[in-house]
Every structure is written in C-alpha cells, then in structure tokens.
Amino acid sequence: MTEVATTTRLRTPAGTWWLLGSLYTTQFLALGFLSVALVALLQEQGASMSRLSLIYLLGTVWAFKLLWAPLLDHFSWARLGHYRGWLLLTQAGLVVAPLAMMAFDPVADFAAVYALAVLVAVLSATQDVATDAIACRTLPEAERGLGNGIQTAGGLLGNLLGGGVLVMAYPSIGWGACMGWLAAGTAVSLVQLVWLREPGQRLTPLSARTLYGRLRTFWPDAGGVGWLFVLLLFPFAAGLAYGLVTPLLVTAGWSMERIGLVTNVAGSLLSAASALAVGWLLPRWGRRRALIMAAAINLFGSAALLAPWAGWGGAGGSDAALTLAVCLYFLCYTPLHVVLATLMMDRVHPASAGTDYSLQFSVFMLSSMGSATLAPLLIDALGMRDTLLVGALAALASVVLAWRPRLSTPPAPATPPTPARPS
C-alpha cells in the first residue's frame, strides 16, 4: 500500500499536547540534576571512581523499564483511569522524593540520597511507560510525529533545566533550595493530571502472563528480525558519534566549562528545535521519506564531526570549525530519533501499549548506550579520526537500509493478544 502524506489539522486537544510536553519535560528534571550534581559534589570531595560509577548507573534504569512495563498495562486504577492512575502515583513520587532529600546532606548522607535517587530513576522510567502508553492510544497516526517531536524536545529541555540551569544555580542557592525547585517544577505536571480525563478506547486489561509473553511474540508482529536490526543499527550509528563529541573537544584542548556550554546548552537547544521541526514536518513528508531524510541528516551530522579532522580548519580543527561541527551534529542528531520513535508507535497494539513501546525503546537505548560506551575504546584502538570514520560508515549503512520500503510501513495488525479472563 502506498503511503500518502497528509496536512490535516490537529485533532488532539491543545490541553493534551501541553500535558504531554509537561510530562516528558518533568520526568527528567530531578534525574538530570542528580546525575550531574552528585558527580560534581563527590568529585570535589575526592570520592573514588567506584562511587562515581554508582551515579552513572542511574541512567541505565531506563533501559530495563520493559521488565515492569507489562504490569502497567495489566493493573488498572478503576476510578483514576488506567494509565492516569499510574501517572498520578509516579508524578507524586517524583515530587515527594526531592522534598525528602532536603533532610539529607548529599555527601555526608550519600547512602540515603543515593537510595532516593534510585527511586527517582525508577519513578521517572515508570512515568515514561505510562506517558508513552497514553500517547500511543491517544494520538492519531498523522499526529504521532509531532508527539514524538515533543517527547524528544521535552526530554532535552528537562535535562537542560535540571542538569544545566539548576546545577549552575546550586553554588548560589544550595542543596535544599535546589530540591525545592525540583519538587515545584515537577508538581506542575501533577496539577495538570488532576484535570485529565484519560482519552482512548476502554480495553479489557490483558493478563500479566499474556503481556510478558509479548516480549517474545511482539517481534514477528512488528516486522521480525528486520525491524529488530533497524533498532540496533540506527541508534548504534547515532550513539557512536555522540560518544565521540566530548573526547573530540577534550583532545582539542577545550575546558570543561566550554564543553558544557556548547554540548549541554547550545546542543540541547538545537536538538530540541530540530526535534520539533521534524515532528511537525513528518506527516507532510510521509513515513518513508522522513526515515530516508532523517538517516541522511544523521550521516551529515556524523560527517560534520569528521570534517575538521580531515583538514578543514587546520590540523585537528580550529575552534570555530569544531564549534560549527558540534552544533551541526546536535542539529542533525534528533531527527532520526523522532522518526524511529514514530515508527515504534505505529507498531504498538493499544491493549499492550506500554509493553510494546518499552520493548522497542529498550533495544534502541541499549544499542545507543552501548555504542557511546564503545567510543572511547575505539579511540584507544584506532585513533580519533578512524573512529569518526567508523561512525560515519555506520550512519551511511543506516541510509542504505532506510531505502527499504517495508521498514517505514508496519505489518498489518496481528490478532490482538487474548484478554485476561474475569476472575
């Protein structure tokens, strides 16, 4: 069947868009702050690398949210709404946790603060499962691109506010005030949720056994090994280049403050703007054209990082050339994420929305994190320029794969999973 691009007006109410944007932003506020601030505070106190590694583990929680996503699809809060109930619970927890941290010193009481930080990571990942499920069941096909543009931009904005603006304010306002601001910012979404009437078709919850079985039966319905390979290759190419940005700038002699300004502030703003633009344009382009263009844009971003090391701007690249290359990379980084997230949403069954989307996202995230972790090892083995070349070649392979028509069109819906029998 030939895909037809559309320019229809938005059917989803404005309030739903504001809520989705708010949820996708506030889920990262506390986690973004803790991931940066705790590392900085512990480093100032001369903490061991083993203790610092505990902070970095907080981000890996999201990759394993598929393990409890079926529980969110199965258990329903009758009066509160199926996913709305989960959102109220997790968002309230994300407000309370920073308030509880106010009672502790982040260094002297590290064990208590870290336990609460783990709770924040679990709550934010769980909130994301419920938010994704509502988005999957609410947004019509023509609006999923914009929805995923808002998802990506919201996450970047949350990280920028929590891990950037509030971290910079920390020396002036202190730990307690930062925790208060995190709680207040997160509470905005909680207030919005009070007035939410959960949209979407009412479905009989599936049994937990059926939902956990989706971890195995989903892939044949979604396109088999081919779609799994896409979720491994595309983020691998993008993640490898991402993992090279900081080492590239450190090698060029940049200070950490300058690296943070360019990557965390300018990079986040450029990436967020790019995500929103691609999300808006996706229904006008159509799925296949959008996938090809996003893969090509990602290739251009990877090549931009390689250009200074190929002689443009002098040996190793001038400051101006490196700044331009990094900014171009961040501008080109998010379109592929938005398009792939939209295609993931297209493959979701409404009765198992949280499970289906989380399964795909976990594969995507593990591949991206794995390649970013691999980047420093490749630099040691191959050198900076050859490692950049490997990233560009992986991005080129993504462009070639994107031309396959079947990738951008999900298979015909399979027989819905069997609902749970009434007890």
C-alpha positions as CSV (number, residue, x, y, z in Angstrom):
1,M,0.0,0.0,0.0
2,T,1.4,3.4,-1.0
3,E,1.8,5.9,1.9
4,V,0.1,9.2,1.4
5,A,1.4,12.3,3.2
6,T,-1.1,14.4,5.0
7,T,-1.6,18.0,6.0
8,T,-4.7,17.7,8.1
9,R,-5.3,19.9,11.1
10,L,-4.5,18.7,14.6
11,R,-7.4,16.7,16.1
12,T,-5.8,16.3,19.5
13,P,-6.9,19.0,22.0
14,A,-4.3,21.6,23.0
15,G,-4.6,20.6,26.6
16,T,-3.3,17.1,25.7
17,W,-0.3,18.5,23.9
18,W,0.6,20.7,26.8
19,L,0.2,17.8,29.2
20,L,2.4,15.5,27.1
21,G,5.1,18.2,26.8
22,S,5.0,18.8,30.5
23,L,5.2,15.1,31.4
24,Y,8.1,14.5,29.0
25,T,9.9,17.5,30.5
26,T,9.4,17.0,34.2
27,Q,10.3,13.3,34.1
28,F,13.9,14.4,33.5
29,L,14.2,17.3,35.9
30,A,15.3,15.6,39.1
31,L,17.2,12.8,37.3
32,G,19.1,15.3,35.1
33,F,20.1,17.3,38.2
34,L,21.1,14.4,40.3
35,S,23.2,12.8,37.5
36,V,25.3,15.9,37.2
37,A,25.3,17.5,40.6
38,L,26.1,14.4,42.6
39,V,29.1,13.6,40.4
40,A,30.4,17.1,40.8
41,L,29.9,17.2,44.6
42,L,31.5,13.8,45.1
43,Q,34.5,14.7,42.8
44,E,35.1,17.8,44.9
45,Q,35.3,15.6,48.0
46,G,37.8,13.3,46.3
47,A,35.4,10.3,46.0
48,S,36.5,7.1,44.4
49,M,35.6,6.2,40.8
50,S,33.6,3.2,42.1
51,R,31.3,5.6,44.0
52,L,31.1,7.9,41.0
53,S,30.1,5.0,38.8
54,L,27.1,4.4,41.0
55,I,25.8,7.8,39.8
56,Y,26.2,6.9,36.2
57,L,24.2,3.7,36.8
58,L,21.1,5.8,37.4
59,G,20.7,6.4,33.7
60,T,20.7,2.7,32.9
61,V,17.4,2.1,34.8
62,W,15.5,3.4,31.8
63,A,16.9,0.6,29.6
64,F,15.2,-2.0,31.8
65,K,11.8,-0.5,32.2
66,L,10.4,-3.2,29.8
67,L,10.7,-5.6,32.8
68,W,7.8,-3.9,34.7
69,A,6.0,-2.2,31.7
70,P,3.6,-5.2,31.4
71,L,2.5,-4.6,35.0
72,L,1.3,-1.1,34.0
73,D,-0.7,-2.5,31.1
74,H,-2.2,-5.1,33.3
75,F,-3.1,-3.3,36.5
76,S,-5.8,-0.6,36.2
77,W,-6.9,2.0,38.6
78,A,-10.6,1.9,38.0
79,R,-11.6,5.3,39.4
80,L,-8.5,7.1,38.5
81,G,-8.2,5.8,34.9
82,H,-5.8,3.1,33.7
83,Y,-2.6,5.0,32.9
84,R,-3.8,8.2,34.6
85,G,-3.6,6.4,37.9
86,W,0.0,5.3,37.3
87,L,0.9,8.9,36.2
88,L,-0.7,10.3,39.4
89,L,1.3,7.8,41.5
90,T,4.6,8.3,39.8
91,Q,4.4,12.0,39.4
92,A,3.5,12.4,43.1
93,G,6.5,10.3,44.0
94,L,8.7,12.5,41.8
95,V,7.5,15.5,43.8
96,V,8.0,13.9,47.2
97,A,11.4,12.4,46.6
98,P,13.2,15.7,46.2
99,L,11.4,17.0,49.3
100,A,12.7,14.0,51.2
101,M,16.2,14.7,50.0
102,M,16.1,18.1,51.6
103,A,16.6,16.4,55.0
104,F,20.0,15.0,54.0
105,D,23.5,16.2,53.1
106,P,24.4,14.9,49.6
107,V,27.9,13.9,50.7
108,A,27.7,13.1,54.4
109,D,24.4,11.2,53.9
110,F,25.2,9.7,50.5
111,A,23.6,6.3,51.1
112,A,20.2,7.9,51.9
113,V,20.5,10.4,49.0
114,Y,21.5,7.7,46.5
115,A,18.6,5.4,47.6
116,L,16.2,8.2,46.9
117,A,18.0,8.9,43.6
118,V,17.4,5.3,42.6
119,L,13.8,5.7,43.5
120,V,13.7,8.9,41.3
121,A,15.2,6.9,38.4
122,V,12.6,4.1,38.8
123,L,9.7,6.5,39.1
124,S,10.7,8.6,36.1
125,A,11.1,5.4,33.9
126,T,7.7,4.2,35.1
127,Q,6.1,7.6,34.4
128,D,7.6,7.4,30.9
129,V,6.0,4.0,30.3
130,A,2.6,5.4,31.2
131,T,3.1,8.6,29.3
132,D,4.1,6.7,26.2
133,A,1.1,4.4,26.5
134,I,-1.3,7.3,26.7
135,A,0.4,8.9,23.7
136,C,0.2,5.7,21.7
137,R,-3.5,5.2,22.5
138,T,-4.5,8.9,22.1
139,L,-2.6,10.3,19.1
140,P,-3.9,9.5,15.6
141,E,-1.4,8.3,13.1
142,A,-1.0,11.7,11.4
143,E,0.0,13.3,14.8
144,R,2.4,10.8,16.1
145,G,5.4,12.5,14.5
146,L,4.6,15.8,16.4
147,G,4.0,13.7,19.6
148,N,7.4,12.2,19.3
149,G,9.0,15.5,18.5
150,I,7.5,16.9,21.7
151,Q,8.7,13.8,23.5
152,T,12.3,14.3,22.4
153,A,12.3,18.0,22.9
154,G,10.7,17.7,26.3
155,G,13.4,15.3,27.5
156,L,16.1,17.6,26.2
157,L,14.5,20.6,27.9
158,G,14.2,18.7,31.2
159,N,17.8,17.8,31.1
160,L,18.8,21.3,30.3
161,L,16.8,22.8,33.2
162,G,17.7,20.1,35.7
163,G,21.2,19.2,34.7
164,G,22.1,22.6,33.4
165,V,20.3,25.7,34.8
166,L,19.7,24.3,38.3
167,V,23.3,22.9,38.6
168,M,24.7,26.3,37.7
169,A,22.4,27.8,40.4
170,Y,23.5,25.3,43.0
171,P,26.6,27.2,44.3
172,S,24.3,30.3,45.0
173,I,21.2,28.7,46.4
174,G,22.3,25.4,47.9
175,W,21.1,21.8,48.1
176,G,17.8,22.5,49.9
177,A,16.6,25.2,47.5
178,C,17.5,23.1,44.5
179,M,15.4,20.2,45.9
180,G,12.5,22.6,46.4
181,W,12.7,23.9,42.8
182,L,12.8,20.3,41.5
183,A,9.7,19.5,43.5
184,A,7.9,22.6,42.4
185,G,8.7,22.1,38.8
186,T,7.6,18.5,38.8
187,A,4.4,19.4,40.6
188,V,3.2,21.4,37.5
189,S,2.5,18.2,35.7
190,L,0.8,16.7,38.8
191,V,-1.7,19.6,38.8
192,Q,-2.4,19.1,35.1
193,L,-3.0,15.4,35.7
194,V,-5.7,16.2,38.3
195,W,-7.9,17.6,35.4
196,L,-7.1,14.9,32.9
197,R,-9.8,12.6,31.6
198,E,-7.9,9.6,30.2
199,P,-8.6,9.5,26.5
200,G,-8.6,6.5,24.3
201,Q,-10.8,3.4,23.9
202,R,-11.5,1.4,27.0
203,L,-10.0,-2.0,26.7
204,T,-10.1,-5.1,28.9
205,P,-6.7,-5.4,30.6
206,L,-4.7,-8.3,29.4
207,S,-3.3,-11.0,31.8
208,A,0.2,-10.4,33.1
209,R,1.2,-13.7,31.5
210,T,0.0,-12.6,28.1
211,L,1.7,-9.2,28.5
212,Y,5.0,-10.7,29.5
213,G,4.6,-13.1,26.6
214,R,4.6,-10.0,24.3
215,L,8.3,-9.7,25.0
216,R,8.6,-12.8,22.8
217,T,5.7,-12.6,20.4
218,F,5.9,-8.8,19.6
219,W,8.8,-9.1,17.1
220,P,7.0,-11.3,14.5
221,D,4.1,-8.9,14.5
222,A,6.3,-5.8,14.2
223,G,8.4,-6.9,11.2
224,G,10.6,-9.7,12.6
225,V,14.4,-9.6,12.6
226,G,14.5,-6.8,10.1
227,W,12.8,-4.3,12.4
228,L,15.0,-5.5,15.3
229,F,18.1,-4.9,13.2
230,V,16.9,-1.3,12.5
231,L,16.5,-0.6,16.2
232,L,20.1,-1.9,16.7
233,L,21.9,-0.3,13.8
234,F,20.3,3.2,13.6
235,P,20.9,4.1,17.3
236,F,24.3,2.5,17.2
237,A,25.4,4.8,14.4
238,A,24.0,7.9,16.2
239,G,25.2,6.9,19.7
240,L,28.8,6.2,18.5
241,A,29.1,9.7,17.1
242,Y,27.5,11.1,20.3
243,G,30.1,9.3,22.4
244,L,32.9,10.9,20.4
245,V,31.8,14.6,20.9
246,T,33.3,15.1,24.4
247,P,36.6,13.2,23.7
248,L,36.9,15.2,20.5
249,L,36.7,18.5,22.3
250,V,38.9,17.4,25.2
251,T,41.6,16.4,22.7
252,A,41.3,19.8,21.1
253,G,42.1,21.4,24.5
254,W,38.7,22.8,25.4
255,S,37.8,23.5,29.0
256,M,35.0,21.5,30.7
257,E,33.0,24.8,31.1
258,R,33.2,25.5,27.4
259,I,32.3,21.9,26.5
260,G,29.3,22.0,28.8
261,L,28.1,25.3,27.3
262,V,28.4,24.0,23.7
263,T,27.1,20.5,24.3
264,N,24.6,20.8,27.1
265,V,23.2,24.3,26.4
266,A,23.6,25.1,22.7
267,G,23.5,21.4,21.8
268,S,20.3,20.8,23.7
269,L,18.5,23.8,22.3
270,L,19.5,22.9,18.7
271,S,18.4,19.3,19.2
272,A,15.1,20.3,20.7
273,A,14.3,22.8,17.9
274,S,15.3,20.1,15.3
275,A,13.1,17.5,17.0
276,L,10.0,19.8,17.0
277,A,10.6,20.8,13.4
278,V,10.9,17.2,12.2
279,G,7.9,16.1,14.3
280,W,5.8,18.9,12.6
281,L,7.0,18.0,9.1
282,L,6.8,14.2,9.4
283,P,3.1,13.9,8.3
284,R,3.8,16.2,5.4
285,W,6.8,14.1,4.3
286,G,5.3,10.7,4.9
287,R,7.0,7.9,6.9
288,R,9.3,6.5,4.2
289,R,10.6,9.9,3.0
290,A,11.0,11.0,6.6
291,L,13.1,7.9,7.5
292,I,15.4,8.3,4.5
293,M,15.9,12.1,5.1
294,A,16.5,11.5,8.9
295,A,19.1,8.9,8.2
296,A,20.8,11.2,5.6
297,I,20.7,14.1,8.0
298,N,22.3,11.9,10.7
299,L,25.0,10.9,8.2
300,F,25.6,14.6,7.5
301,G,26.0,15.3,11.3
302,S,28.5,12.4,11.7
303,A,30.4,13.7,8.6
304,A,30.5,17.2,10.2
305,L,32.4,15.8,13.2
306,L,34.8,14.1,10.8
307,A,35.4,17.2,8.6
308,P,37.8,19.2,11.0
309,W,39.9,16.0,11.4
310,A,40.1,15.7,7.6
311,G,42.0,19.0,7.4
312,W,39.2,21.6,7.4
313,G,40.1,24.4,9.7
314,G,43.7,23.3,10.2
315,A,45.3,20.3,12.0
316,G,42.8,18.9,14.4
317,G,40.3,21.6,13.5
318,S,40.2,25.2,14.6
319,D,37.9,26.3,17.5
320,A,35.5,27.8,15.0
321,A,35.4,24.7,12.9
322,L,34.9,22.4,15.9
323,T,32.2,24.6,17.3
324,L,30.4,24.6,13.9
325,A,30.9,20.8,13.6
326,V,29.5,20.1,17.0
327,C,26.5,22.4,16.5
328,L,25.7,20.8,13.2
329,Y,25.9,17.4,14.8
330,F,23.4,18.2,17.5
331,L,21.1,19.8,14.9
332,C,21.3,16.6,12.9
333,Y,21.2,14.1,15.9
334,T,17.5,14.1,16.9
335,P,15.5,13.8,13.6
336,L,16.4,10.1,13.4
337,H,15.2,9.6,17.0
338,V,11.9,11.3,16.3
339,V,11.2,9.3,13.1
340,L,12.2,5.9,14.7
341,A,10.0,6.7,17.8
342,T,7.1,7.4,15.5
343,L,7.6,4.1,13.7
344,M,7.8,2.3,17.0
345,M,4.5,3.9,18.0
346,D,3.0,2.7,14.7
347,R,3.8,-0.9,15.7
348,V,2.1,-0.7,19.1
349,H,-1.1,-2.6,20.0
350,P,-3.5,-0.5,22.1
351,A,-4.0,-3.3,24.6
352,S,-0.3,-3.7,25.3
353,A,0.9,-0.1,24.5
354,G,3.3,0.3,27.4
355,T,4.9,-3.1,26.9
356,D,5.2,-2.9,23.1
357,Y,6.7,0.6,23.1
358,S,9.0,0.0,26.1
359,L,10.4,-3.2,24.5
360,Q,11.4,-1.3,21.3
361,F,12.7,1.6,23.3
362,S,14.9,-0.6,25.5
363,V,16.5,-2.2,22.4
364,F,17.0,1.3,21.0
365,M,18.5,2.7,24.2
366,L,20.8,-0.3,24.9
367,S,22.2,0.0,21.4
368,S,22.8,3.7,21.7
369,M,24.3,3.4,25.2
370,G,26.5,0.5,24.1
371,S,27.9,2.4,21.1
372,A,28.5,5.5,23.2
373,T,30.4,3.4,25.8
374,L,32.3,1.7,23.0
375,A,33.5,5.0,21.5
376,P,36.4,5.7,24.0
377,L,37.6,2.1,23.5
378,L,37.7,2.6,19.7
379,I,39.6,5.8,20.1
380,D,42.3,3.9,22.0
381,A,42.5,1.2,19.4
382,L,42.0,3.2,16.1
383,G,42.6,6.8,16.9
384,M,40.1,9.7,16.8
385,R,39.9,10.2,13.0
386,D,39.4,6.5,12.2
387,T,36.8,6.1,15.0
388,L,34.9,9.1,13.5
389,L,35.1,7.3,10.1
390,V,33.6,4.2,11.6
391,G,30.7,6.3,12.9
392,A,30.2,7.9,9.5
393,L,30.2,4.4,7.8
394,A,27.6,3.1,10.3
395,A,25.5,6.2,9.5
396,L,25.9,5.5,5.8
397,A,24.7,1.9,6.3
398,S,21.6,3.4,8.0
399,V,20.9,5.5,4.9
400,V,21.1,2.4,2.7
401,L,18.9,0.4,4.9
402,A,16.3,3.3,5.2
403,W,15.5,2.9,1.4
404,R,13.8,-0.4,2.1
405,P,10.1,0.4,1.8
406,R,8.9,-2.2,4.3
407,L,10.8,-0.5,7.2
408,S,8.6,2.6,7.2
409,T,5.3,0.7,6.9
410,P,4.4,-1.6,9.8
411,P,2.9,-5.0,9.0
412,A,-0.8,-5.5,9.0
413,P,-2.1,-5.7,12.6
414,A,-1.8,-9.2,14.1
415,T,-4.6,-10.9,16.0
416,P,-4.9,-8.9,19.3
417,P,-3.5,-10.6,22.4
418,T,-6.1,-12.6,24.4
419,P,-7.6,-10.5,27.2
420,A,-7.5,-11.7,30.7
421,R,-10.5,-13.8,31.9
422,P,-12.6,-12.3,34.6
423,S,-11.8,-13.8,38.0
